[in-house]
Amino acid sequence: MLKVTDLHAGYGGSEVLHSISLNVQEGEAVVILGPNGHGKTTLLRAISGLIRPTAGTVELDGKVISALPAEEIVAAGVIHIPQGDLIFPEMTVLENLLMGAYRAAAWQERSQKVERVFHLFPVLGQRKSQLGRSLSGGERRMLALGRGLMGQARILMIDEPSLGLAPLIIENLYETIKEINRSGLTVLLVDENADHIAGLANRVYLLESGVLVREGSADAMLRDEALLAAYLG
């Protein structure tokens, strides 16, 4: 489904990613693990068109998308949920969700999609008329994820959903991501903590200093304590 081949990318002439190659099959949940500051966010930004790769390609269903504008990559079904709480603070919860359905095809199904988000995150339904700035950190993260689900997503790319959240909120959030994946939506997620992904990932890539150093099944990688300690501390 998604194929990245020999990808190089960075900022201002400084290369962050070095010859990255990976693939994500339809329906999979794939996790990219790595320490903070080693290129995970840059990789998602390069796939989603927020930065332009300096070399290599990104393909979706065999079609090269790495030369497309970001909005056309979204239209193709690649939805990127960035790190942090990037919601619209002066809009209500419902208005934030509707912003995720701005394209015509998604807009036609907005009512059903809103109901699905409220099913996954009941607290958002209870707060649908509240302004985004009034939400807790965990609720803002749920809202960001829900807004991503409002589009015509074929693959959902999620950047460190656990960042800065309390353990119970993290547990609930990852359970919801598992449910989203079990419903058939492909997930590519990055994190720096292997503890969060048990039971979610089919496969895991380890990223260090902008290079993919290992790939394997989630079960095998998570059992290898020496490997995780070497790369994740």
Contacts in CASP RR format, 6 or more apart in sequence:
PFRMAT RR
TARGET T0000
AUTHOR 0000-0000-0000
METHOD contacts of the structure
MODEL  1
MLKVTDLHAGYGGSEVLHSISLNVQEGEAVVILGPNGHGKTTLLRAISGL
IRPTAGTVELDGKVISALPAEEIVAAGVIHIPQGDLIFPEMTVLENLLMG
AYRAAAWQERSQKVERVFHLFPVLGQRKSQLGRSLSGGERRMLALGRGLM
GQARILMIDEPSLGLAPLIIENLYETIKEINRSGLTVLLVDENADHIAGL
ANRVYLLESGVLVREGSADAMLRDEALLAAYLG
1 23 0 8 1.000
1 24 0 8 1.000
1 25 0 8 1.000
1 26 0 8 1.000
1 27 0 8 1.000
1 28 0 8 1.000
1 60 0 8 1.000
1 61 0 8 1.000
1 154 0 8 1.000
1 155 0 8 1.000
1 186 0 8 1.000
2 23 0 8 1.000
2 24 0 8 1.000
2 47 0 8 1.000
2 58 0 8 1.000
2 59 0 8 1.000
2 60 0 8 1.000
2 78 0 8 1.000
2 155 0 8 1.000
2 186 0 8 1.000
2 188 0 8 1.000
3 22 0 8 1.000
3 23 0 8 1.000
3 24 0 8 1.000
3 57 0 8 1.000
3 58 0 8 1.000
3 59 0 8 1.000
3 60 0 8 1.000
3 62 0 8 1.000
4 20 0 8 1.000
4 21 0 8 1.000
4 22 0 8 1.000
4 23 0 8 1.000
4 43 0 8 1.000
4 47 0 8 1.000
4 57 0 8 1.000
4 58 0 8 1.000
4 59 0 8 1.000
5 21 0 8 1.000
5 56 0 8 1.000
5 57 0 8 1.000
5 58 0 8 1.000
5 59 0 8 1.000
6 19 0 8 1.000
6 20 0 8 1.000
6 21 0 8 1.000
6 55 0 8 1.000
6 56 0 8 1.000
6 57 0 8 1.000
7 17 0 8 1.000
7 19 0 8 1.000
7 20 0 8 1.000
7 21 0 8 1.000
7 43 0 8 1.000
7 46 0 8 1.000
7 53 0 8 1.000
7 55 0 8 1.000
7 56 0 8 1.000
7 57 0 8 1.000
7 58 0 8 1.000
7 66 0 8 1.000
8 15 0 8 1.000
8 17 0 8 1.000
8 18 0 8 1.000
8 19 0 8 1.000
8 20 0 8 1.000
8 53 0 8 1.000
8 54 0 8 1.000
8 55 0 8 1.000
8 56 0 8 1.000
9 15 0 8 1.000
9 16 0 8 1.000
9 17 0 8 1.000
9 42 0 8 1.000
9 43 0 8 1.000
9 45 0 8 1.000
9 46 0 8 1.000
9 51 0 8 1.000
9 52 0 8 1.000
9 53 0 8 1.000
9 54 0 8 1.000
10 16 0 8 1.000
10 17 0 8 1.000
10 42 0 8 1.000
10 46 0 8 1.000
10 51 0 8 1.000
10 54 0 8 1.000
11 42 0 8 1.000
11 51 0 8 1.000
13 54 0 8 1.000
15 54 0 8 1.000
16 39 0 8 1.000
16 42 0 8 1.000
16 210 0 8 1.000
17 39 0 8 1.000
17 42 0 8 1.000
17 43 0 8 1.000
17 46 0 8 1.000
17 53 0 8 1.000
17 210 0 8 1.000
18 209 0 8 1.000
18 210 0 8 1.000
18 211 0 8 1.000
19 211 0 8 1.000
20 43 0 8 1.000
20 207 0 8 1.000
20 210 0 8 1.000
20 211 0 8 1.000
20 212 0 8 1.000
21 212 0 8 1.000
22 30 0 8 1.000
22 32 0 8 1.000
22 205 0 8 1.000
22 212 0 8 1.000
22 215 0 8 1.000
24 30 0 8 1.000
24 155 0 8 1.000
24 186 0 8 1.000
24 188 0 8 1.000
25 186 0 8 1.000
26 154 0 8 1.000
26 186 0 8 1.000
27 181 0 8 1.000
27 184 0 8 1.000
27 185 0 8 1.000
27 186 0 8 1.000
27 187 0 8 1.000
28 186 0 8 1.000
28 187 0 8 1.000
28 202 0 8 1.000
28 203 0 8 1.000
29 177 0 8 1.000
29 178 0 8 1.000
29 181 0 8 1.000
29 186 0 8 1.000
29 187 0 8 1.000
29 189 0 8 1.000
29 200 0 8 1.000
29 201 0 8 1.000
29 202 0 8 1.000
30 187 0 8 1.000
30 188 0 8 1.000
30 189 0 8 1.000
30 201 0 8 1.000
30 202 0 8 1.000
30 203 0 8 1.000
30 204 0 8 1.000
30 205 0 8 1.000
31 188 0 8 1.000
31 189 0 8 1.000
31 190 0 8 1.000
31 191 0 8 1.000
31 197 0 8 1.000
31 200 0 8 1.000
31 201 0 8 1.000
31 203 0 8 1.000
31 204 0 8 1.000
31 205 0 8 1.000
31 218 0 8 1.000
32 40 0 8 1.000
32 43 0 8 1.000
32 188 0 8 1.000
32 189 0 8 1.000
32 190 0 8 1.000
32 191 0 8 1.000
32 204 0 8 1.000
32 205 0 8 1.000
32 206 0 8 1.000
32 207 0 8 1.000
33 190 0 8 1.000
33 191 0 8 1.000
33 192 0 8 1.000
33 194 0 8 1.000
33 197 0 8 1.000
33 204 0 8 1.000
33 205 0 8 1.000
33 206 0 8 1.000
33 207 0 8 1.000
33 221 0 8 1.000
33 228 0 8 1.000
33 231 0 8 1.000
33 232 0 8 1.000
34 40 0 8 1.000
34 190 0 8 1.000
34 191 0 8 1.000
34 192 0 8 1.000
34 206 0 8 1.000
34 207 0 8 1.000
34 208 0 8 1.000
34 231 0 8 1.000
34 232 0 8 1.000
35 192 0 8 1.000
35 208 0 8 1.000
35 231 0 8 1.000
35 232 0 8 1.000
35 233 0 8 1.000
36 192 0 8 1.000
38 207 0 8 1.000
38 208 0 8 1.000
38 209 0 8 1.000
38 210 0 8 1.000
39 207 0 8 1.000
39 210 0 8 1.000
40 159 0 8 1.000
40 160 0 8 1.000
40 190 0 8 1.000
40 192 0 8 1.000
40 207 0 8 1.000
41 82 0 8 1.000
41 83 0 8 1.000
41 159 0 8 1.000
41 160 0 8 1.000
41 190 0 8 1.000
42 51 0 8 1.000
42 210 0 8 1.000
43 190 0 8 1.000
43 207 0 8 1.000
44 80 0 8 1.000
44 82 0 8 1.000
44 157 0 8 1.000
44 159 0 8 1.000
44 188 0 8 1.000
44 190 0 8 1.000
45 51 0 8 1.000
45 80 0 8 1.000
46 52 0 8 1.000
46 53 0 8 1.000
46 58 0 8 1.000
46 66 0 8 1.000
47 58 0 8 1.000
47 66 0 8 1.000
47 73 0 8 1.000
47 78 0 8 1.000
47 80 0 8 1.000
47 157 0 8 1.000
47 188 0 8 1.000
48 70 0 8 1.000
48 73 0 8 1.000
48 74 0 8 1.000
48 78 0 8 1.000
48 80 0 8 1.000
48 157 0 8 1.000
49 66 0 8 1.000
49 68 0 8 1.000
49 69 0 8 1.000
49 70 0 8 1.000
49 73 0 8 1.000
50 70 0 8 1.000
50 80 0 8 1.000
52 66 0 8 1.000
53 66 0 8 1.000
56 66 0 8 1.000
57 64 0 8 1.000
57 66 0 8 1.000
58 64 0 8 1.000
58 65 0 8 1.000
58 66 0 8 1.000
59 65 0 8 1.000
59 66 0 8 1.000
60 76 0 8 1.000
60 77 0 8 1.000
60 78 0 8 1.000
60 154 0 8 1.000
60 155 0 8 1.000
63 76 0 8 1.000
65 72 0 8 1.000
65 73 0 8 1.000
65 76 0 8 1.000
65 78 0 8 1.000
68 76 0 8 1.000
74 80 0 8 1.000
74 103 0 8 1.000
74 151 0 8 1.000
75 103 0 8 1.000
75 152 0 8 1.000
76 154 0 8 1.000
77 151 0 8 1.000
77 152 0 8 1.000
77 153 0 8 1.000
77 154 0 8 1.000
77 155 0 8 1.000
78 153 0 8 1.000
78 154 0 8 1.000
78 155 0 8 1.000
78 157 0 8 1.000
79 148 0 8 1.000
79 149 0 8 1.000
79 151 0 8 1.000
79 153 0 8 1.000
79 155 0 8 1.000
79 156 0 8 1.000
79 157 0 8 1.000
80 157 0 8 1.000
80 159 0 8 1.000
81 144 0 8 1.000
81 145 0 8 1.000
81 147 0 8 1.000
81 148 0 8 1.000
81 156 0 8 1.000
81 157 0 8 1.000
81 158 0 8 1.000
81 159 0 8 1.000
81 161 0 8 1.000
82 144 0 8 1.000
82 159 0 8 1.000
83 159 0 8 1.000
83 160 0 8 1.000
83 163 0 8 1.000
84 141 0 8 1.000
84 144 0 8 1.000
84 159 0 8 1.000
84 160 0 8 1.000
84 163 0 8 1.000
85 137 0 8 1.000
85 140 0 8 1.000
85 141 0 8 1.000
85 144 0 8 1.000
86 144 0 8 1.000
87 96 0 8 1.000
87 132 0 8 1.000
87 135 0 8 1.000
87 140 0 8 1.000
87 143 0 8 1.000
87 144 0 8 1.000
87 147 0 8 1.000
88 95 0 8 1.000
88 96 0 8 1.000
88 99 0 8 1.000
88 132 0 8 1.000
89 131 0 8 1.000
89 132 0 8 1.000
89 133 0 8 1.000
90 131 0 8 1.000
90 132 0 8 1.000
90 133 0 8 1.000
91 99 0 8 1.000
91 131 0 8 1.000
91 132 0 8 1.000
92 128 0 8 1.000
92 129 0 8 1.000
92 130 0 8 1.000
92 131 0 8 1.000
92 132 0 8 1.000
93 124 0 8 1.000
93 125 0 8 1.000
93 127 0 8 1.000
93 128 0 8 1.000
93 129 0 8 1.000
93 130 0 8 1.000
93 132 0 8 1.000
93 135 0 8 1.000
93 143 0 8 1.000
94 114 0 8 1.000
94 128 0 8 1.000
94 129 0 8 1.000
96 132 0 8 1.000
96 143 0 8 1.000
96 147 0 8 1.000
97 113 0 8 1.000
97 114 0 8 1.000
97 117 0 8 1.000
97 124 0 8 1.000
97 143 0 8 1.000
97 146 0 8 1.000
97 147 0 8 1.000
97 150 0 8 1.000
98 110 0 8 1.000
98 114 0 8 1.000
98 150 0 8 1.000
99 147 0 8 1.000
99 150 0 8 1.000
100 106 0 8 1.000
100 147 0 8 1.000
100 148 0 8 1.000
100 150 0 8 1.000
100 151 0 8 1.000
101 107 0 8 1.000
101 109 0 8 1.000
101 110 0 8 1.000
101 113 0 8 1.000
101 150 0 8 1.000
101 151 0 8 1.000
103 151 0 8 1.000
103 152 0 8 1.000
105 152 0 8 1.000
106 113 0 8 1.000
106 150 0 8 1.000
106 151 0 8 1.000
106 152 0 8 1.000
110 150 0 8 1.000
113 149 0 8 1.000
113 150 0 8 1.000
113 151 0 8 1.000
114 150 0 8 1.000
116 149 0 8 1.000
117 124 0 8 1.000
117 146 0 8 1.000
117 149 0 8 1.000
117 150 0 8 1.000
118 124 0 8 1.000
118 125 0 8 1.000
118 128 0 8 1.000
120 146 0 8 1.000
120 149 0 8 1.000
120 176 0 8 1.000
120 179 0 8 1.000
120 180 0 8 1.000
121 142 0 8 1.000
121 143 0 8 1.000
121 145 0 8 1.000
121 146 0 8 1.000
121 176 0 8 1.000
123 139 0 8 1.000
123 142 0 8 1.000
124 139 0 8 1.000
124 142 0 8 1.000
124 143 0 8 1.000
124 146 0 8 1.000
127 134 0 8 1.000
127 135 0 8 1.000
127 139 0 8 1.000
132 140 0 8 1.000
132 143 0 8 1.000
135 143 0 8 1.000
137 165 0 8 1.000
137 169 0 8 1.000
138 165 0 8 1.000
138 166 0 8 1.000
138 169 0 8 1.000
138 173 0 8 1.000
141 161 0 8 1.000
141 165 0 8 1.000
141 169 0 8 1.000
141 173 0 8 1.000
142 173 0 8 1.000
142 176 0 8 1.000
145 158 0 8 1.000
145 161 0 8 1.000
145 173 0 8 1.000
145 176 0 8 1.000
145 177 0 8 1.000
148 156 0 8 1.000
149 156 0 8 1.000
149 180 0 8 1.000
153 185 0 8 1.000
154 185 0 8 1.000
154 186 0 8 1.000
155 185 0 8 1.000
155 186 0 8 1.000
155 187 0 8 1.000
155 188 0 8 1.000
156 180 0 8 1.000
156 185 0 8 1.000
156 186 0 8 1.000
156 187 0 8 1.000
156 188 0 8 1.000
157 187 0 8 1.000
157 188 0 8 1.000
157 189 0 8 1.000
158 177 0 8 1.000
158 187 0 8 1.000
158 188 0 8 1.000
158 189 0 8 1.000
158 190 0 8 1.000
159 189 0 8 1.000
159 190 0 8 1.000
160 190 0 8 1.000
160 191 0 8 1.000
160 192 0 8 1.000
161 170 0 8 1.000
161 173 0 8 1.000
161 174 0 8 1.000
161 177 0 8 1.000
161 189 0 8 1.000
161 191 0 8 1.000
162 170 0 8 1.000
162 173 0 8 1.000
162 174 0 8 1.000
162 191 0 8 1.000
162 193 0 8 1.000
162 196 0 8 1.000
165 173 0 8 1.000
170 196 0 8 1.000
174 196 0 8 1.000
174 197 0 8 1.000
174 200 0 8 1.000
177 187 0 8 1.000
177 189 0 8 1.000
177 200 0 8 1.000
178 199 0 8 1.000
178 200 0 8 1.000
180 187 0 8 1.000
181 187 0 8 1.000
181 200 0 8 1.000
187 200 0 8 1.000
189 197 0 8 1.000
189 200 0 8 1.000
189 201 0 8 1.000
191 197 0 8 1.000
192 232 0 8 1.000
193 232 0 8 1.000
194 204 0 8 1.000
194 221 0 8 1.000
194 222 0 8 1.000
194 228 0 8 1.000
194 232 0 8 1.000
197 204 0 8 1.000
197 218 0 8 1.000
197 222 0 8 1.000
198 218 0 8 1.000
198 222 0 8 1.000
199 218 0 8 1.000
200 218 0 8 1.000
201 218 0 8 1.000
202 217 0 8 1.000
202 218 0 8 1.000
203 215 0 8 1.000
203 216 0 8 1.000
203 217 0 8 1.000
203 218 0 8 1.000
204 215 0 8 1.000
204 216 0 8 1.000
204 217 0 8 1.000
204 218 0 8 1.000
204 221 0 8 1.000
204 222 0 8 1.000
205 212 0 8 1.000
205 214 0 8 1.000
205 215 0 8 1.000
205 216 0 8 1.000
206 212 0 8 1.000
206 213 0 8 1.000
206 214 0 8 1.000
206 215 0 8 1.000
206 221 0 8 1.000
206 227 0 8 1.000
206 231 0 8 1.000
207 213 0 8 1.000
208 231 0 8 1.000
213 231 0 8 1.000
214 221 0 8 1.000
214 227 0 8 1.000
214 231 0 8 1.000
221 227 0 8 1.000
221 228 0 8 1.000
222 228 0 8 1.000
END
